């Protein structure tokens, strides 16, 4: 359900009727001080405004935060029907807002933004006719169909005359105390001079003491800062020396590790060469052993052709001279033995 203010602005008759029937407060204000009637008058919702004004306890001249009544708003925006409703409920067209403006003063300014002197002539005429058509107690005295400019001028003159009378009364009241005020003025002036001198001295002393405290605090904080700065510089220097020392140690360790790595790499290469040489030698030994074995097999079979080839292979394989000599002796012995067997066979 919308609020009473929203209902007034939109002309929601049903909501307003229900609200009034439930004895809702038709004078309740929003954050801007506007009551429901202000919203209805500004929006030209004359039927909604009629319901609100007919409600029990309705305040027709309820003012917002700026002193404007619903009639101010209706007049400002040229809402003729709403003006009629408000005047029928005895709205005061002489009520002034915080700027001293009456509903007549602001007539049409909201719609045209030019002021009462320049609003559309039809609207101006209609508004003036509405205000002048009120009962005798609500007429603008001798002002009937004067132009808007003359009307406002006379209104301002009357206001000025009223203010002049008030000022005269105030002057007469003050004249009775002028002499006493002058006497008291001299006394007060002397008292003020003495007081100002005393205050100046006291203030000077206070300022001096405060300045002394500030200087003392500044010097103390300055010394503390300098000590902290000195300690910081020492810490930075110590840190720098430590870093240099650690860097040098790391460099030395890296050099040592690098040297050891080179030594180990050199040693590894040498050992690798030795191992490879041994492997090659072992492989040659195995090959020579295989050749010797093959030689023995050939000799046992009296295959002297194969034996001779094996002997040449041993020589080509750079077998030790002793090995070659022993192989040759084995071959010669096998040949002699074979020859003997052949000779013995011939004799038989």
Secondary structure, DSSP 8 states (H G I E B T S, - for coil): ---HHHHHHHT-HHHHHHHHHTT--TT---TTS--HHHHHHHHT-HHHHHHHHHSTT--TT---TTS--HHHHHHHTT-HHHHHHHHHTT--TT---TTS--TTTTTTHHHHSS-GGGS-HHHHHHHHHHHHTS-GGGS-TT-SS--HHHHHHHHHHHHHHHHHHHHHHHHHHHHTTHHHHHHHHHHHHHHHHHHHHHHHHHHHHHHHHHHHHHHHHHHHHHHHHHHHHHHHHHHHHHHHHHHHHHHHHHHHHHHHHHHHHHHHHHHHHHHHHHHHHHHHHHHHHHHHHHHHHHHHHHHHTT-HHHHHHHHHHHHHTT--HHHHHHHHHHHHHHHHHHHHHHHHHHH-
